[in-house]
Each structure stands twice: as C-alpha cells, then as structure tokens.
C-alpha cells in the first residue's frame, strides 16, 4: 500500500473529562479517545480521504487493542503498529478549562512503547514511497526511537524526493520529555536539513532555532534547509513562508472547548492541501479552518473534520475556497 501520508511517533489513550471548567482532581466522569500527535495527524488525514498510516508501538494490553481498533475505524493503516511487552500503553489526562487552560498529564515515564521503535523494524519501502512522511520532535527525545527516525530519513533523502513528496517535521516540543531545550535544539538541528516542511508554534520554533520574531523564526528555519516554514501565531493566526512567498492566515473566531487537537487537525488538513498542489495561502487557510473546528470540540481524533466541513467553514467566513 502506497500511503499519501505516513506518520511516525506518539500514540496514547486520551482520557478527557466530561466536567468542563473544573480542576482535574474534581472531575467525576471521563471519556477515552485515541490520542498522540502523530496518530491524530494520521486520523485527520484519513478524514480528508487520504490513504494514511502510522508507525508506532503500543503496550501489549487492552488499551493497545483499543488503539488498533480505533485506527482501523478511522481508516488508518495500522500494519506498522506493534506491541511492546515491557511497557504499558500510555494514557494522557487533561483538564478542560476554556478558553486557554488545558493542562496535560502524560503517563509515559520513564519511557513509552512508541519510543521503542527500532531501526530494524521499519518498512523503509513504505517510508520512501509515501507522498508525505510526517515525524515529530518527541520521537527524537530517546533511543531507540531517535535512531529509528534517522533511519527513516536515510530511506528518503531530500535529493531523492519526487515532485509532490514532502518530509514534515512537527516541532511538537513537550518539555517533560526532554532534559531541557538545549538538548532538543541539538537533535532538531541534526534533522532539519533532511526535512522539507517544519511546523510549530512560536515557542516550539524558538526551541528549534532560537527565539525571535515570527519572521526571524521563519527565516532561520528556511536557512536550515526546509522549503516551507509554518509558524503558528496563536490568536494572531498562522504564518507560512517559502523562498518565494510569505503569507498569514488570519484567525478564525471560535468558542474554544479543547484546544489540544487543533494542531493535529491543522496538520492533517495541511497534508490534504499539499497533496492537492494548492498555493501556499490556500494550504494555510484550509489547515487553519480545520484547526478551528477541532478547537471547538471536546475530543481530538473523533472531532477531526472532513474536507467538506472545512470548505463549508471557509465559505461561511467569506474566505476563498480552494479549487
């Protein structure tokens, strides 16, 4: 199976409260959902009709069984999702306190199954042939996952990419997974020359290339070798820069419920737009709208919109709809 989008990295069971606006210790009921940034992006891409898959690992336990079932339900290829006997499937709790307070509690220490991906396990043909290969900074925080990501990049060197192929680094920096930002910056610097698209918010881009204005962050990412740099600006929207273009997509107002899945919805939609060959502004507007939809919902994976829903929101807001 040739994937339109193949992601690699984190997977978990997200345990989200039904009680909105209260501290986690006061929550009485929860729902469980498929989670983890790389897995959510694969789900988001599948919602747009793309052939997507994920490379990751779960525990050999009922939660692992649940995640396999959910991936298949969403249409994501789970053939490269294997079990680890030594470590349980991670769970992630959060409190939902709109509009901006969504504290996360990761139960994945001292390691997690998705950080046990090994070089020898990779289907390098699948990595090489994927239209978009999507990896995250979290996957670089520990061995053997770090070496497995290096192997994936070796399997699809930049000079070997065909037109329409992209290698994306999600600058998904989670400080609790790293000794500190300097260590993360070192590992990011090793891989940036091998990727064609880098995506992150201001803080994540600052960890990657040093603090600065959004323009300075984009410039440094481009200087590192990427072809497209995406800098999310929070309430100011999102900016994308290439060597020939620089655009900003204005924020789409939304009553936030849970902002945690918005970035992954953005990612899956951005993949959909890239595979369609749209101009940079259209890619950005489309992805921005997808993120806004999910920010207004409780769950992450379950709330990922399809293409029609994103286009409808853009039309309702009077924005140009990609052709």
C-alpha positions as CSV (number, residue, x, y, z in Angstrom):
1,X,0.0,0.0,0.0
2,X,1.4,3.4,-1.0
3,X,0.5,5.9,1.6
4,X,-0.5,9.5,0.8
5,X,0.5,10.3,4.4
6,X,2.6,8.1,6.7
7,X,3.3,9.4,10.2
8,X,5.7,8.2,12.9
9,X,5.6,8.8,16.6
10,X,3.4,9.1,19.6
11,X,0.2,7.2,20.4
12,X,-1.8,7.1,23.6
13,X,-5.2,6.8,25.1
14,X,-6.5,10.3,25.8
15,X,-8.7,10.5,29.0
16,X,-10.7,13.7,28.7
17,X,-13.1,14.9,31.4
18,X,-16.8,15.4,30.8
19,X,-16.8,18.0,33.5
20,X,-15.7,21.2,31.8
21,X,-14.1,24.1,33.6
22,X,-13.0,22.3,36.8
23,X,-9.7,21.1,38.1
24,X,-8.7,17.5,37.3
25,X,-9.0,16.4,40.9
26,X,-12.6,17.4,40.9
27,X,-13.6,15.6,37.6
28,X,-16.0,12.8,38.2
29,X,-16.5,11.3,34.7
30,X,-14.2,10.9,31.7
31,X,-14.3,9.6,28.1
32,X,-11.5,7.8,26.3
33,X,-10.2,8.6,22.8
34,X,-7.3,7.7,20.6
35,X,-4.6,10.3,21.0
36,X,-0.9,11.2,20.4
37,X,0.1,13.8,17.8
38,X,1.4,11.5,15.1
39,X,-1.6,9.2,15.4
40,X,-4.0,12.2,15.4
41,X,-2.5,13.6,12.2
42,X,-2.9,10.2,10.5
43,X,-6.6,10.2,11.6
44,X,-7.0,13.8,10.4
45,X,-5.5,12.9,7.0
46,X,-7.7,9.9,6.7
47,X,-10.8,12.0,7.4
48,X,-9.9,14.0,4.2
49,X,-9.8,10.8,2.2
50,X,-6.1,10.3,2.1
51,X,-4.5,6.9,2.4
52,X,-2.8,7.3,5.8
53,X,-0.8,5.1,8.1
54,X,1.2,5.4,11.3
55,X,4.4,3.9,12.5
56,X,4.2,3.5,16.3
57,X,4.1,1.0,19.2
58,X,1.6,0.3,22.0
59,X,1.7,-1.9,25.1
60,X,0.6,-5.5,24.9
61,X,-2.6,-4.7,26.8
62,X,-6.3,-3.9,26.4
63,X,-5.6,-0.2,25.7
64,X,-3.3,-1.3,22.9
65,X,-6.1,-3.4,21.5
66,X,-8.4,-0.4,21.7
67,X,-6.0,1.9,19.8
68,X,-5.7,-0.7,17.0
69,X,-9.4,-0.8,16.8
70,X,-9.8,2.9,16.7
71,X,-7.1,3.4,14.0
72,X,-8.9,0.9,11.8
73,X,-12.3,2.5,12.5
74,X,-10.9,5.8,11.2
75,X,-9.4,4.2,8.1
76,X,-5.8,4.4,9.2
77,X,-3.4,1.6,8.2
78,X,-2.2,0.0,11.5
79,X,0.1,-2.6,9.9
80,X,3.2,-0.9,11.3
81,X,1.8,-0.6,14.8
82,X,3.4,-3.3,17.0
83,X,3.2,-4.2,20.7
84,X,5.9,-3.9,23.4
85,X,5.6,-6.4,26.3
86,X,7.7,-4.3,28.8
87,X,5.8,-1.1,28.9
88,X,2.0,-0.3,29.1
89,X,0.1,1.7,26.6
90,X,0.4,5.4,27.7
91,X,-2.5,7.4,28.9
92,X,-2.8,11.1,28.8
93,X,-5.1,13.1,31.2
94,X,-6.1,16.7,30.8
95,X,-8.3,19.2,32.4
96,X,-10.6,21.2,30.1
97,X,-10.8,24.8,31.3
98,X,-11.6,27.1,28.3
99,X,-10.7,29.4,26.8
100,X,-6.9,28.7,27.2
101,X,-6.2,26.4,30.1
102,X,-5.8,22.7,29.1
103,X,-3.1,21.2,31.4
104,X,-1.8,17.8,30.3
105,X,-0.6,15.0,32.4
106,X,1.4,12.3,30.5
107,X,1.7,8.9,32.0
108,X,4.6,7.6,29.9
109,X,7.7,7.6,32.2
110,X,10.5,6.6,32.2
111,X,9.6,5.6,28.6
112,X,6.7,4.6,26.4
113,X,6.2,1.9,23.7
114,X,6.2,4.5,20.9
115,X,9.8,5.5,22.0
116,X,10.8,1.8,21.5
117,X,10.5,1.9,17.7
118,X,13.7,0.3,16.3
119,X,15.5,0.9,13.0
120,X,15.3,-2.8,12.1
121,X,11.5,-2.8,12.3
122,X,11.0,0.0,9.8
123,X,9.4,-0.7,6.4
124,X,11.8,1.6,4.6
125,X,10.0,1.0,1.3
126,X,6.8,2.4,2.8
127,X,8.7,5.4,4.2
128,X,10.4,6.0,0.9
129,X,7.3,5.8,-1.2
130,X,4.9,7.9,1.0
131,X,3.7,11.1,-0.5
132,X,4.1,12.8,2.9
133,X,6.2,11.4,5.7
134,X,5.4,13.2,9.0
135,X,7.6,12.9,12.1
136,X,7.6,14.8,15.4
137,X,10.3,16.2,17.7
138,X,9.0,14.0,20.5
139,X,10.3,11.0,18.6
140,X,13.8,12.3,18.9
141,X,13.9,12.6,22.7
142,X,15.0,9.0,23.4
143,X,16.7,6.0,21.9
144,X,16.0,3.7,20.1
145,X,13.3,6.0,18.6
146,X,15.8,8.7,17.7
147,X,17.9,6.2,15.7
148,X,14.7,4.8,14.0
149,X,13.8,8.3,12.9
150,X,17.3,8.8,11.5
151,X,16.8,5.6,9.5
152,X,13.5,6.8,8.2
153,X,15.2,10.0,6.9
154,X,18.0,8.0,5.4
155,X,15.4,6.0,3.5
156,X,14.0,9.1,1.8
157,X,16.9,11.5,1.1
158,X,15.8,15.0,0.0
159,X,17.6,14.7,-3.3
160,X,15.5,11.5,-4.0
161,X,12.1,13.0,-3.4
162,X,9.9,13.2,-6.4
163,X,7.7,16.3,-7.1
164,X,4.8,16.4,-4.7
165,X,6.6,14.5,-2.0
166,X,7.2,16.2,1.4
167,X,9.0,15.3,4.6
168,X,7.5,17.1,7.5
169,X,8.9,17.8,11.0
170,X,6.2,18.7,13.6
171,X,8.1,20.8,16.1
172,X,5.9,19.3,18.8
173,X,8.2,20.1,21.7
174,X,7.0,18.8,25.1
175,X,9.4,19.9,27.8
176,X,8.5,17.0,30.1
177,X,10.1,14.6,27.6
178,X,13.5,16.3,27.4
179,X,16.3,17.2,29.9
180,X,16.0,20.8,28.6
181,X,15.5,22.9,25.4
182,X,19.2,22.8,24.5
183,X,19.1,19.0,24.1
184,X,16.0,19.3,21.9
185,X,17.6,22.0,19.8
186,X,20.7,19.8,19.2
187,X,18.6,16.9,18.0
188,X,16.3,19.2,15.9
189,X,19.4,20.7,14.2
190,X,20.5,17.2,13.1
191,X,17.3,16.5,11.2
192,X,16.2,19.9,9.8
193,X,18.4,19.7,6.7
194,X,16.6,16.4,5.8
195,X,13.1,17.7,6.0
196,X,11.2,19.9,3.6
197,X,8.5,21.3,5.9
198,X,8.7,22.4,9.5
199,X,5.6,23.3,11.5
200,X,5.4,24.7,15.1
201,X,4.1,27.5,17.3
202,X,6.3,30.4,18.3
203,X,7.6,28.6,21.4
204,X,8.4,25.4,19.5
205,X,10.1,27.3,16.7
206,X,12.1,29.2,19.3
207,X,13.3,25.9,20.8
208,X,14.3,24.7,17.3
209,X,16.2,27.8,16.0
210,X,16.3,30.3,18.9
211,X,13.9,33.0,20.0
212,X,12.8,35.8,17.6
213,X,10.0,37.4,15.8
214,X,7.8,35.2,13.6
215,X,9.6,36.5,10.5
216,X,13.0,35.7,12.1
217,X,11.9,32.3,13.1
218,X,10.7,31.5,9.6
219,X,13.9,32.9,8.1
220,X,16.0,30.7,10.3
221,X,14.0,27.6,9.5
222,X,14.4,28.3,5.8
223,X,18.1,28.9,6.3
224,X,18.3,25.5,7.9
225,X,17.2,24.0,4.6
226,X,13.4,23.5,4.8
227,X,11.3,24.6,1.9
228,X,8.3,25.7,3.9
229,X,8.3,27.1,7.4
230,X,5.0,27.3,9.3
231,X,4.9,29.5,12.4
232,X,1.6,29.3,14.4
233,X,0.8,32.7,16.0
234,X,-2.0,31.7,18.4
235,X,-4.7,34.4,18.5
236,X,-2.9,36.2,15.6
237,X,-3.4,33.3,13.1
238,X,-0.6,31.4,11.4
239,X,2.2,32.3,9.0
240,X,3.9,30.3,6.3
241,X,7.0,31.1,4.4
242,X,8.8,29.7,1.4
243,X,11.7,31.1,-0.5
244,X,9.3,32.9,-2.9
245,X,6.2,33.6,-0.7
246,X,5.2,34.6,2.8
247,X,1.5,34.6,3.9
248,X,-0.5,35.0,7.0
249,X,-3.9,33.3,7.6
250,X,-6.0,35.4,10.0
251,X,-7.5,33.6,13.0
252,X,-11.0,32.1,12.6
253,X,-13.1,33.0,15.7
254,X,-14.3,30.0,17.6
255,X,-15.7,29.3,21.1
256,X,-12.9,27.0,22.4
257,X,-13.8,23.9,24.2
258,X,-10.4,22.0,24.0
259,X,-7.5,23.4,22.1
260,X,-5.3,20.3,22.3
261,X,-6.3,18.7,19.0
262,X,-6.3,21.8,16.9
263,X,-2.7,21.5,15.9
264,X,-3.1,17.9,14.7
265,X,-6.2,18.8,12.7
266,X,-4.2,21.6,11.2
267,X,-1.5,19.0,10.3
268,X,-3.9,16.6,8.6
269,X,-5.5,19.3,6.6
270,X,-2.2,20.8,5.6
271,X,-1.3,17.4,4.3
272,X,-4.5,17.3,2.3
273,X,-3.8,20.7,0.8
274,X,-0.2,19.9,0.0
275,X,-1.1,16.7,-1.8
276,X,-3.6,18.7,-3.8
277,X,-0.9,21.1,-5.0
278,X,-2.7,24.2,-3.7
279,X,-0.8,27.5,-3.4
280,X,0.6,28.3,0.0
281,X,-2.2,30.7,1.1
282,X,-4.9,28.2,0.3
283,X,-3.0,25.5,2.2
284,X,-2.7,27.7,5.2
285,X,-6.3,28.9,5.2
286,X,-7.6,25.3,4.8
287,X,-5.5,24.0,7.6
288,X,-6.3,27.0,9.9
289,X,-10.0,26.3,9.4
290,X,-9.6,22.6,10.3
291,X,-7.8,23.6,13.5
292,X,-10.6,26.0,14.4
293,X,-13.2,23.3,14.1
294,X,-11.5,20.9,16.4
295,X,-10.7,23.7,19.0
296,X,-14.5,24.0,19.4
297,X,-14.9,20.3,20.3
298,X,-14.0,18.1,23.3
299,X,-12.2,15.2,21.6
300,X,-9.2,15.3,19.3
301,X,-9.4,12.3,17.0
302,X,-13.1,11.9,17.0
303,X,-13.6,15.6,16.1
304,X,-11.3,15.7,13.1
305,X,-13.3,17.3,10.2
306,X,-13.6,16.1,6.6
307,X,-12.9,18.3,3.6
308,X,-16.5,19.3,3.1
309,X,-16.8,20.6,6.7
310,X,-13.6,22.7,6.3
311,X,-14.7,24.1,3.0
312,X,-18.1,25.0,4.5
313,X,-16.5,26.9,7.3
314,X,-14.3,28.8,4.9
315,X,-17.2,29.7,2.7
316,X,-19.3,30.8,5.8
317,X,-16.4,33.1,6.8
318,X,-16.2,34.6,3.3
319,X,-12.8,33.2,2.5
320,X,-11.6,31.9,-0.8
321,X,-12.4,28.2,-1.1
322,X,-9.6,26.2,-2.7
323,X,-10.4,24.8,-6.1
